[in-house]
Amino acid sequence: MKENIENSTGKYYIYHIPTKKIGVTRNLNKRVTIAQGYKIGEYEVLEASEDIDYISKRESELQRLYGYKVDRDSYKKVINKPKKSNKMKLNVTDQTTTFPCPVNKLKGQLNDAIGLTFETPFGNYLLNKELVSWIVSNVKVSMFNPNRCFIYNKALHEAVATNFNPIKHIEETLAPPVKEQPNVYDLIREWADERGLYRNGDAKTQFVKLQEEAGELARAILKNDREEFIDSIGDMMVVLTNLAALEGLKVEDCVVSAYQVIEKRTGKMVNGSFVKDTVSKTYNSNEIKMNPYPGVTIKTTL
């Protein structure tokens, strides 16, 4: 049974936004059109009933039937929860604050939530028009769910600390938009942070994981399995990224540090390995006590 109804009173309606979600409401216009931005024709009503027990059970059945994620709490349980002063639910982790909506709907929902207070590891914040403007300018799309977006908590802290420099904000607003390419290491850290790896994990367990992945890489080399070779190297990079993060470092900074050591190093290939040049030094009479073999040239690697 499908209906096409804009407003509703008395009945509960199960609505379907194709490819997006299935939900329940008593007011389609307010819940679907105004709150979520979908007009009549962009969604459909699957069923309607005055029986909240039936409609709650049926919503879960239809979510499962259509292949959507089934809500953890039933509609009846949700609407019977104590009402909060603000409906926007933020997911705050150590590194990010995630908003429960896509980027193109964020500004409207933030403006509706003016006055909301939230806390990150860097402090407490009051949502006002100035903060909304900064969030909208710096928000990023979640790689795991395009209907979610996030900001970095440290970036927010730095912005507040500099009082949202108005000149800088105007310059950035007037500048031509630049499409930012996601940094894969930031995405890995976001993924790990959302799963609690940094809160509950430690460097020792990640080191053990690194050895496991190295073993898989060794097997891939021995089997000449290119696909497994690529996968193993990628897995090792993920583990190294998290291992560095657990020690307060960025893996990319570690790589830069290592390169700065080797960039001017000279040497030659020996049996398939690069052997760096060494500097020969012969100890003189004043250094004879340091040389247990007088008259023998000792090569010291610098």
C-alpha positions as CSV (number, residue, x, y, z in Angstrom):
1,M,0.0,0.0,0.0
2,K,1.5,3.3,-1.1
3,E,0.2,6.8,-0.4
4,N,1.3,10.3,-1.5
5,I,0.4,12.6,1.4
6,E,2.0,15.9,2.5
7,N,0.6,16.5,6.0
8,S,-0.6,14.0,8.5
9,T,-2.5,13.9,11.8
10,G,-3.6,11.0,13.8
11,K,-1.8,8.3,11.8
12,Y,1.8,7.2,11.7
13,Y,3.4,7.1,8.3
14,I,6.2,4.9,7.1
15,Y,8.0,7.0,4.5
16,H,10.7,5.9,2.0
17,I,13.4,8.1,0.5
18,P,14.8,5.9,-2.3
19,T,18.4,4.8,-1.8
20,K,18.5,6.7,1.5
21,K,16.3,5.5,4.3
22,I,13.0,4.3,5.6
23,G,11.5,6.1,8.6
24,V,8.3,6.9,10.5
25,T,6.6,10.2,11.2
26,R,3.2,11.7,12.0
27,N,4.0,14.9,10.0
28,L,5.5,14.3,6.6
29,N,5.9,17.9,5.7
30,K,7.8,18.8,8.8
31,R,9.8,15.6,9.1
32,V,10.6,14.9,5.4
33,T,10.3,18.1,3.5
34,I,11.3,20.8,5.9
35,A,13.8,18.9,8.1
36,Q,15.4,16.7,5.4
37,G,14.7,18.7,2.2
38,Y,12.8,16.1,0.2
39,K,9.7,17.3,-1.6
40,I,6.6,15.4,-2.7
41,G,7.6,13.0,-5.5
42,E,11.1,12.6,-4.0
43,Y,9.8,10.2,-1.4
44,E,6.9,7.7,-1.0
45,V,4.6,6.6,1.8
46,L,4.7,2.8,2.2
47,E,2.2,2.3,4.9
48,A,0.1,4.2,7.4
49,S,-1.6,3.1,10.7
50,E,-2.9,4.5,14.0
51,D,-1.3,1.5,15.8
52,I,2.1,2.6,17.0
53,D,3.1,-1.0,18.0
54,Y,2.3,-2.2,14.5
55,I,4.0,0.7,12.7
56,S,7.2,0.3,14.9
57,K,7.5,-3.4,14.1
58,R,6.7,-2.8,10.4
59,E,9.3,-0.1,10.0
60,S,12.0,-2.6,11.1
61,E,10.7,-5.2,8.7
62,L,10.7,-2.8,5.7
63,Q,14.2,-1.5,6.5
64,R,15.4,-5.1,6.5
65,L,13.4,-5.9,3.3
66,Y,14.8,-2.9,1.4
67,G,18.4,-3.6,2.6
68,Y,18.7,-0.5,4.9
69,K,20.4,-0.5,8.3
70,V,17.7,-1.4,10.9
71,D,17.3,1.2,13.6
72,R,18.7,0.1,16.9
73,D,15.6,1.5,18.8
74,S,12.1,1.1,17.6
75,Y,10.1,4.2,16.6
76,K,7.9,3.8,19.7
77,K,10.9,3.7,22.0
78,V,12.4,6.7,20.3
79,I,9.4,9.0,20.6
80,N,8.9,8.0,24.2
81,K,12.4,9.1,25.2
82,P,12.6,12.4,27.1
83,K,12.7,15.3,24.7
84,K,16.0,17.2,24.5
85,S,16.2,20.9,24.0
86,N,18.2,20.4,20.7
87,K,17.7,17.5,18.3
88,M,21.1,17.6,16.6
89,K,23.2,14.7,17.9
90,L,26.9,15.2,17.5
91,N,29.4,12.3,17.6
92,V,32.5,13.7,19.3
93,T,35.7,11.6,19.4
94,D,39.3,12.5,20.3
95,Q,40.1,14.0,16.9
96,T,36.8,14.8,15.2
97,T,33.2,16.1,15.7
98,T,30.8,14.4,13.3
99,F,27.4,15.9,12.2
100,P,24.5,13.6,11.4
101,C,23.8,15.0,8.0
102,P,25.3,15.5,4.5
103,V,27.3,18.7,3.8
104,N,24.6,20.3,1.6
105,K,22.2,20.2,4.5
106,L,24.6,21.1,7.3
107,K,24.2,24.9,7.3
108,G,20.5,24.8,7.7
109,Q,20.6,22.2,10.5
110,L,23.3,24.2,12.3
111,N,21.3,27.4,12.0
112,D,18.3,25.6,13.5
113,A,20.5,24.5,16.4
114,I,21.9,27.9,17.3
115,G,22.5,27.9,21.0
116,L,23.6,24.3,21.2
117,T,26.6,23.6,23.4
118,F,29.0,20.8,22.9
119,E,32.3,19.6,24.3
120,T,35.5,18.3,22.7
121,P,38.8,17.3,24.3
122,F,39.9,20.9,23.7
123,G,37.0,22.6,25.5
124,N,33.3,23.6,25.5
125,Y,31.7,25.5,22.5
126,L,28.5,27.5,22.0
127,L,27.1,27.2,18.5
128,N,26.5,30.8,17.2
129,K,26.4,32.3,13.7
130,E,30.1,32.9,13.6
131,L,30.9,29.3,14.6
132,V,28.3,28.0,12.0
133,S,30.2,29.9,9.3
134,W,33.5,28.4,10.3
135,I,32.1,24.9,10.5
136,V,30.5,25.1,7.1
137,S,33.8,26.5,5.6
138,N,35.9,23.7,7.1
139,V,33.7,20.6,7.2
140,K,34.7,17.4,5.4
141,V,32.6,14.6,4.0
142,S,33.0,11.3,5.9
143,M,34.6,8.6,3.7
144,F,32.5,6.0,5.5
145,N,29.1,7.6,5.1
146,P,28.3,10.4,2.6
147,N,25.4,11.4,4.8
148,R,27.7,12.4,7.6
149,C,30.4,15.1,7.7
150,F,33.0,16.2,10.3
151,I,35.4,18.8,11.5
152,Y,38.8,18.3,13.2
153,N,38.6,19.3,16.9
154,K,42.1,20.8,17.0
155,A,41.4,23.0,13.9
156,L,38.3,24.2,15.7
157,H,40.3,24.9,18.8
158,E,42.9,26.9,16.9
159,A,40.2,28.9,15.1
160,V,38.5,29.9,18.3
161,A,41.9,30.7,19.8
162,T,42.5,33.2,17.0
163,N,39.0,34.6,17.3
164,F,38.0,33.6,13.8
165,N,40.2,36.2,12.1
166,P,37.6,38.1,10.1
167,I,40.0,39.2,7.4
168,K,41.3,35.7,6.8
169,H,37.7,34.4,6.7
170,I,36.7,37.1,4.1
171,E,39.8,36.3,2.0
172,E,39.0,32.6,2.0
173,T,35.4,33.3,1.2
174,L,36.3,35.4,-1.9
175,A,39.0,33.1,-3.1
176,P,38.1,30.7,-5.9
177,P,37.1,27.3,-4.4
178,V,39.8,24.7,-4.3
179,K,38.7,21.0,-4.3
180,E,40.6,19.5,-1.4
181,Q,41.9,16.0,-2.0
182,P,41.6,13.8,1.1
183,N,44.8,12.8,2.8
184,V,44.7,9.0,3.0
185,Y,46.6,9.0,6.3
186,D,44.0,11.4,7.8
187,L,41.3,9.1,6.6
188,I,43.0,6.1,8.2
189,R,43.3,8.0,11.5
190,E,39.6,9.0,11.3
191,W,38.7,5.4,10.7
192,A,40.8,4.2,13.7
193,D,39.6,7.0,16.0
194,E,35.9,6.3,15.3
195,R,36.5,2.6,16.2
196,G,38.2,3.4,19.5
197,L,41.6,2.1,18.5
198,Y,43.4,5.1,20.0
199,R,41.4,5.1,23.2
200,N,41.6,1.3,23.9
201,G,44.7,0.2,21.9
202,D,48.4,0.5,22.5
203,A,51.7,0.5,20.7
204,K,52.6,-3.1,21.7
205,T,49.5,-4.6,20.2
206,Q,50.0,-2.6,17.0
207,F,53.6,-3.8,16.8
208,V,52.4,-7.4,17.1
209,K,49.9,-6.7,14.3
210,L,52.7,-5.3,12.2
211,Q,54.7,-8.5,12.5
212,E,51.6,-10.5,11.4
213,E,51.2,-8.3,8.3
214,A,55.0,-8.6,7.6
215,G,54.5,-12.4,7.6
216,E,51.7,-12.1,5.1
217,L,54.0,-10.0,2.9
218,A,56.7,-12.6,3.1
219,R,54.2,-15.3,2.0
220,A,53.1,-13.1,-0.9
221,I,56.7,-12.6,-2.1
222,L,57.4,-16.3,-1.9
223,K,54.2,-17.2,-3.8
224,N,54.7,-14.3,-6.3
225,D,51.2,-13.2,-5.5
226,R,51.0,-9.6,-6.7
227,E,47.5,-8.9,-5.3
228,E,48.4,-10.2,-1.9
229,F,51.7,-8.2,-2.1
230,I,49.8,-5.0,-2.7
231,D,47.3,-5.8,0.1
232,S,50.0,-6.6,2.6
233,I,52.0,-3.4,2.0
234,G,48.8,-1.4,2.4
235,D,47.9,-3.2,5.6
236,M,51.4,-2.5,7.0
237,M,51.0,1.2,6.2
238,V,47.7,1.3,8.0
239,V,49.3,-0.4,11.1
240,L,52.3,2.0,10.9
241,T,49.9,5.0,10.7
242,N,48.1,3.8,13.8
243,L,51.3,2.9,15.6
244,A,52.7,6.4,15.1
245,A,49.4,8.0,16.1
246,L,49.4,6.0,19.4
247,E,52.7,7.6,20.2
248,G,51.5,11.1,19.3
249,L,53.2,11.2,15.9
250,K,52.2,11.3,12.3
251,V,53.5,8.5,10.1
252,E,54.1,11.0,7.2
253,D,56.4,13.1,9.5
254,C,58.3,9.9,10.4
255,V,58.8,9.2,6.7
256,V,60.0,12.8,6.0
257,S,62.5,12.5,9.0
258,A,63.9,9.3,7.6
259,Y,64.2,10.7,4.1
260,Q,66.1,13.7,5.4
261,V,68.7,11.3,6.8
262,I,69.1,9.3,3.6
263,E,68.6,11.9,0.9
264,K,72.4,12.7,0.5
265,R,73.7,9.3,1.4
266,T,75.9,7.6,-1.2
267,G,76.8,4.0,-1.6
268,K,76.5,1.1,-4.0
269,M,74.4,-2.1,-4.6
270,V,75.9,-5.3,-3.2
271,N,74.0,-8.6,-3.6
272,G,70.7,-6.8,-4.2
273,S,71.0,-4.4,-1.3
274,F,72.2,-0.8,-1.1
275,V,75.3,-0.5,1.1
276,K,76.1,3.1,2.2
277,D,79.7,4.4,1.8
278,T,81.9,4.3,4.9
279,V,84.8,6.5,5.9
280,S,88.2,5.0,6.8
281,K,90.0,6.2,9.8
282,T,93.5,5.2,11.1
283,Y,94.1,5.9,14.8
284,N,97.3,7.9,15.6
285,S,99.5,7.5,18.6
286,N,97.3,9.7,20.8
287,E,94.4,7.5,20.1
288,I,96.3,4.2,20.5
289,K,94.5,3.3,23.7
290,M,91.2,3.4,21.8
291,N,92.5,0.9,19.2
292,P,93.0,-2.6,20.6
293,Y,94.8,-3.6,17.4
294,P,97.8,-1.1,16.8
295,G,98.7,-0.7,13.2
296,V,95.4,-2.0,11.9
297,T,93.1,0.4,10.0
298,I,89.7,0.4,11.6
299,K,86.8,1.6,9.4
300,T,84.2,3.6,11.2
301,T,80.8,4.2,9.6
302,L,79.7,7.8,9.9
